[in-house]
């Protein structure tokens, strides 16, 4: 019998026995579609934030609060329900996540002001947090027998692919289609409904499926012997997701300002460029050792942040677009390398607890600095706030790079390698 393995969300994965439903490969692609669609839907509001600001007279600070609410509810859903699919099964948890996603899309489409926008973002975050553990496990369990590594690859690249498609797709619809604050969400309702049918038809892959509803919150724990390495590596997580939070909340507005454009596609394309570059970097560096990948990513982040600061100083749209591409590649590589290195710090039985700690830092870094930047934008303006934000993150990146280089050197010495 094959050995069990572990997903990045800490869920134990066992080979599943054959069951009724769609073939193994079909179920895999259904779950892959759910992952991409959920991430796609999460980035659609980013392309619409500028429009919401204009139509509803919202401040930049309030826009970042809307964004941060999503990050907080994803974290809450993940920590509370991340292990639920181990007992209930992957299918019912995925189905529940999709139903919540449909509800959130309806709320977005119906929103005429801040209240429903906040409610929609909160329900959407809960949907993503609920489904994340089930998606990660199912992709590993249902990987095609001929390509066993495909599940891990889709788990890694799926989120950035979805974020990129959501940014560019929403930007196109907002600029060139009618009812821009409604149509994107109604299309997603239809897409989620189709994947919901696919989930009902796929076979169950969880070996413990059929149990009772039981909420077992993820414990948050870093093994005592790994805390020094954790502190070093989590600096990279903080830098990566601070950049991600800024771009997903205020990035489109900054792009429109620098390009002196009123074309909403520009904002969505900026998000897509960042995520697309991240995806390419992750695919290219998938076989590179974790710490080396993290170091390369940090170099990319520092270079990209330097180019963003140059673009802001020159007021250059061209430099800003190049900077975003470089920043995205560093973002993808730094996250991939640091997450892989962090996952190796704990024994399999405690990896879920460690992963929960990583997610806490990731989502706090995504939300808190973005909200702070939004509040400062109301006082100092977008340009000055962006300069200060990028400079501060560059400082964190530099510290993380030095610490990671020292960790890599110490690791090589311990392993007796050059």
C-alpha positions in Angstrom: 0.0 0.0 0.0 1.3 3.5 -0.8 2.2 5.7 2.0 0.0 8.6 3.0 1.2 12.2 2.2 0.4 15.7 3.4 -1.0 18.7 1.7 0.2 22.2 2.2 -2.9 22.9 4.4 -1.9 20.1 6.8 -4.6 17.6 5.7 -3.5 13.9 5.6 -3.9 12.4 2.2 -4.3 8.7 1.6 -4.8 6.9 -1.7 -8.5 6.6 -2.2 -10.3 3.4 -3.1 -12.3 3.4 -6.4 -15.8 4.8 -6.0 -18.8 5.8 -8.2 -18.7 9.0 -10.1 -16.6 10.6 -12.8 -13.3 9.0 -13.6 -10.2 9.9 -11.5 -8.8 12.3 -14.1 -12.2 14.0 -14.7 -12.6 14.7 -11.0 -9.1 16.1 -10.8 -9.9 18.7 -13.5 -13.2 19.5 -11.8 -11.3 20.4 -8.6 -8.7 22.3 -10.6 -11.5 24.3 -12.2 -12.9 25.1 -8.7 -9.6 26.3 -7.5 -9.0 28.6 -10.5 -12.5 30.0 -10.4 -12.4 30.7 -6.7 -9.1 32.6 -7.0 -10.4 34.3 -10.2 -13.5 35.5 -8.4 -11.4 36.8 -5.5 -9.5 39.2 -7.8 -12.5 40.5 -9.8 -13.4 43.1 -7.2 -9.8 44.4 -7.4 -10.5 45.5 -11.0 -13.7 47.2 -9.8 -12.4 49.0 -6.8 -11.7 52.2 -8.7 -15.2 52.1 -10.1 -16.7 51.6 -6.7 -14.7 54.5 -5.4 -16.0 56.8 -8.1 -19.7 55.7 -8.0 -20.1 55.4 -4.2 -17.6 58.0 -3.1 -15.5 55.6 -1.1 -12.1 56.5 0.3 -8.9 54.5 -0.4 -8.9 53.5 3.2 -12.4 52.0 3.0 -11.4 50.1 -0.1 -8.5 48.5 1.7 -10.9 47.6 4.6 -13.1 45.8 2.1 -10.1 43.9 0.8 -8.8 43.2 4.3 -12.2 41.7 5.3 -11.7 39.1 2.6 -8.3 38.1 3.9 -9.5 37.9 7.5 -12.5 35.7 6.6 -10.4 33.4 4.4 -8.1 32.9 7.4 -11.0 32.3 9.7 -12.6 29.7 7.4 -9.3 28.0 6.8 -8.4 27.7 10.5 -11.9 26.7 11.6 -12.9 24.3 8.8 -9.6 23.4 7.1 -9.8 19.8 8.3 -13.6 19.3 7.9 -13.2 17.5 4.6 -11.3 14.7 6.3 -14.5 13.6 8.1 -17.3 14.8 5.9 -15.5 14.2 2.6 -14.1 16.4 -0.1 -17.3 16.6 -2.2 -19.7 18.0 0.5 -17.1 20.6 1.6 -16.3 21.6 -1.9 -20.1 21.8 -2.6 -20.7 24.0 0.5 -17.8 26.3 -0.6 -19.3 26.7 -4.1 -22.7 27.5 -2.7 -21.2 30.2 -0.5 -19.3 31.5 -3.5 -22.5 31.7 -5.5 -24.2 33.6 -2.6 -21.3 36.0 -2.5 -21.5 36.7 -6.2 -25.2 37.4 -5.9 -24.4 39.9 -3.1 -21.8 41.5 -5.2 -24.2 41.9 -8.1 -26.9 43.3 -5.9 -24.6 45.7 -4.0 -25.4 49.4 -4.3 -23.3 50.6 -1.5 -20.7 49.7 1.1 -22.9 47.4 3.2 -23.5 44.7 0.7 -20.0 45.0 -0.6 -18.6 44.2 2.8 -21.1 41.3 3.2 -20.2 39.9 -0.2 -16.5 40.1 0.5 -16.9 38.4 3.9 -19.0 35.5 2.5 -16.5 35.1 -0.4 -13.6 34.9 2.0 -15.4 32.2 4.1 -16.1 30.2 0.9 -12.5 30.3 -0.1 -11.3 29.4 3.4 -13.8 26.5 3.7 -12.9 25.0 0.3 -9.1 25.5 0.4 -8.3 22.3 2.5 -10.6 20.1 0.5 -9.2 21.4 -2.8 -5.6 20.9 -1.8 -6.2 17.3 -0.6 -8.5 16.3 -3.6 -5.9 17.5 -6.1 -3.3 15.3 -4.6 -5.6 12.3 -4.2 -7.0 12.6 -7.8 -3.8 13.3 -9.6 -3.6 11.2 -12.8 -1.6 8.0 -12.2 0.6 8.9 -15.2 1.4 12.4 -13.8 1.5 12.1 -9.9 3.3 15.5 -9.5 0.5 17.3 -11.3 -1.6 17.8 -8.2 1.2 19.7 -6.4 1.8 21.8 -9.5 -1.9 22.8 -9.8 -2.0 23.5 -6.1 0.9 25.9 -6.5 0.1 27.6 -9.9 -3.7 27.5 -9.7 -4.1 30.5 -7.4 -1.9 32.9 -9.4 -3.5 31.7 -12.7 -6.9 32.5 -11.3 -5.9 35.9 -9.9 -4.4 36.8 -13.2 -7.4 35.7 -15.3 -9.8 37.5 -12.9 -7.9 40.8 -13.1 -7.8 40.8 -16.9 -11.3 39.4 -17.4 -12.9 41.8 -15.1 -11.0 44.7 -16.6 -12.2 43.8 -20.0 -15.8 43.5 -18.9 -15.7 46.7 -16.9 -14.3 48.7 -19.8 -16.2 47.2 -22.7 -19.4 45.4 -21.4 -22.6 46.8 -20.0 -23.5 46.8 -16.3 -19.9 46.5 -15.2 -20.6 46.0 -11.4 -23.1 43.2 -12.2 -22.1 41.2 -15.3 -18.8 39.8 -14.0 -20.5 38.3 -11.0 -23.5 36.9 -12.9 -21.1 35.1 -15.3 -19.3 33.7 -12.3 -22.6 32.5 -10.8 -23.1 30.5 -14.0 -19.5 29.1 -13.9 -19.8 28.1 -10.2 -23.1 26.4 -11.0 -21.5 24.3 -13.7 -18.6 23.3 -11.4 -21.1 22.5 -8.6 -22.7 19.9 -10.9 -19.2 18.5 -11.6 -18.5 18.2 -7.9 -21.7 16.3 -7.3 -20.8 13.9 -10.1 -17.1 13.4 -9.1 -16.2 10.4 -6.9 -15.3 10.9 -3.3 -11.5 10.6 -2.6 -11.3 11.1 1.2 -10.8 7.8 3.0 -12.6 9.0 6.1 -15.6 10.5 4.2 -19.1 10.0 5.7 -18.4 11.0 9.2 -20.3 13.5 11.3 -20.0 17.3 11.1 -17.2 18.2 13.5 -15.2 21.4 13.6 -11.7 20.9 14.7 -9.8 24.2 14.5 -6.2 24.0 13.2 -3.8 24.4 16.0 -1.3 27.1 15.6 2.1 25.9 16.7 5.7 26.2 15.7 8.0 23.4 16.9 10.4 24.7 19.5 13.5 23.5 17.6 12.4 25.2 14.4 11.4 28.6 15.7 14.7 30.3 14.7 14.4 29.1 11.1 10.7 29.9 11.1 11.4 33.5 12.2 13.8 33.9 9.3 11.6 32.4 6.6 8.4 34.1 7.8 10.0 37.5 7.0 9.8 36.5 3.3 6.1 35.5 3.7 5.4 38.9 5.3 7.2 40.8 2.4 5.5 38.7 -0.3 2.0 39.1 1.0 2.4 42.8 1.9 3.2 43.4 -1.8 0.3 41.2 -2.9 -2.2 43.0 -0.6 -1.1 46.4 -1.8 -1.4 45.4 -5.5 -4.7 43.7 -5.1 -6.2 46.7 -3.2 -4.5 49.9 -4.5 -2.5 48.6 -7.4 -5.2 49.3 -10.1 -5.6 52.8 -8.8 -1.9 53.4 -8.9 -1.6 52.0 -12.4 -4.4 54.3 -13.7 -2.7 57.3 -12.1 0.7 56.6 -13.5 -0.6 55.8 -17.0 -2.9 58.8 -16.8 -5.7 56.6 -18.1 -9.4 56.2 -17.5 -9.4 52.8 -19.1 -10.4 50.3 -16.4 -8.7 47.5 -18.3 -5.4 49.0 -17.1 -6.1 48.3 -13.5 -7.1 44.7 -14.2 -4.1 44.2 -16.5 -1.8 45.3 -13.7 -3.1 42.6 -11.4 -2.9 40.0 -14.2 0.7 41.1 -15.0 1.8 40.6 -11.4 0.1 37.2 -11.1 1.1 36.0 -14.5 4.8 36.7 -13.8 4.5 34.9 -10.5 3.0 31.8 -12.2 5.8 31.7 -14.8 8.5 32.0 -12.0 6.9 29.2 -10.0 6.7 26.9 -13.0 10.3 27.6 -14.0 11.7 27.1 -10.5 9.6 24.1 -9.4 12.6 21.8 -9.3 15.0 24.3 -7.6 15.9 23.8 -3.9 13.7 25.7 -1.6 16.1 28.1 0.0 17.8 28.9 -3.3 14.3 29.6 -4.8 13.5 31.9 -1.8 16.8 33.8 -2.3 16.2 34.2 -6.0 12.7 35.5 -5.3 13.9 38.0 -2.7 16.4 39.4 -5.2 13.5 39.7 -7.7 11.4 41.4 -5.1 14.1 43.9 -4.2 14.8 44.6 -7.9 11.1 45.0 -8.6 10.5 47.3 -5.6 13.5 49.4 -6.7 12.0 49.7 -10.2 8.6 50.7 -8.7 10.3 53.4 -6.7 12.1 54.6 -9.9 8.8 54.6 -11.8 7.1 56.7 -9.1 10.0 59.1 -9.1 10.0 59.5 -12.9 6.2 59.2 -13.2 7.0 56.6 -15.9 4.2 54.1 -16.9 6.6 52.0 -18.9 9.0 51.5 -16.0 6.0 50.7 -13.7 4.9 47.9 -16.0 8.4 46.4 -16.2 8.7 46.8 -12.4 5.4 45.0 -11.9 6.5 42.0 -14.1 9.8 41.8 -12.2 8.1 42.2 -8.9 5.6 39.4 -9.8 8.4 37.0 -10.7 10.1 37.7 -7.4 6.7 37.4 -5.6 6.0 33.9 -7.0 9.5 32.6 -6.5 9.9 34.0 -2.9 6.6 32.5 -1.8 7.2 29.1 -3.4 10.7 28.8 -1.9 9.8 30.1 1.6 6.6 28.0 1.8 8.5 24.8 0.8 11.2 25.5 3.3 8.7 26.2 6.1 6.8 23.1 5.3 9.9 21.0 5.9 10.4 22.4 9.4 7.9 20.1 11.1 7.3 16.4 11.3 4.3 15.3 9.1 2.1 14.8 12.2 2.5 18.5 13.1 2.8 20.1 9.7 -0.8 21.3 9.8 -0.1 23.3 13.0 2.9 24.9 11.4 1.1 25.6 8.2 -1.7 27.3 10.2 1.0 29.6 11.7 2.3 30.4 8.2 -1.2 31.3 7.0 -1.8 33.6 10.0 1.3 35.6 9.1 0.5 35.5 5.4 -3.1 36.9 5.7 -2.2 39.4 8.4 0.6 40.7 6.1 -1.9 40.8 3.2 -4.5 42.8 5.1 -2.9 45.0 7.8 -0.3 46.9 5.7 -2.9 47.3 2.9 -5.4 48.9 5.4 -2.6 51.1 6.8 -1.6 52.2 3.3 -5.2 53.0 2.5 -5.6 55.1 5.6 -2.3 57.0 4.8 -3.5 57.5 1.2 -6.4 59.6 2.6 -3.8 61.8 4.3 -0.7 61.9 2.1 -2.1 60.9 -1.3 -1.5 57.7 -3.3 1.9 58.6 -4.7 3.6 59.5 -1.5 2.0 56.6 0.4 3.1 54.2 -2.4 6.7 55.4 -2.2 6.8 55.0 1.6 5.1 51.6 1.4 7.5 50.2 -1.2 10.5 51.5 0.6 9.4 49.9 3.9 8.7 46.5 2.2 12.1 46.8 0.5 13.7 47.1 3.9 11.9 43.9 5.1 13.0 42.2 1.9 16.6 43.2 2.5 16.5 41.9 6.0 14.9 38.7 4.9 17.5 38.2 2.2 20.4 38.6 4.5 18.8 36.3 7.1 18.0 33.7 4.4 21.5 33.7 3.0 22.9 33.1 6.5 20.3 30.3 7.0 21.3 28.7 3.6 25.0 28.9 4.5 24.4 27.3 7.9 22.3 24.6 6.3 25.0 23.8 3.8 27.5 23.6 6.6 25.3 21.3 8.7 24.8 19.0 5.7 28.5 19.0 4.9 28.0 20.5 1.4 29.8 23.3 -0.3 
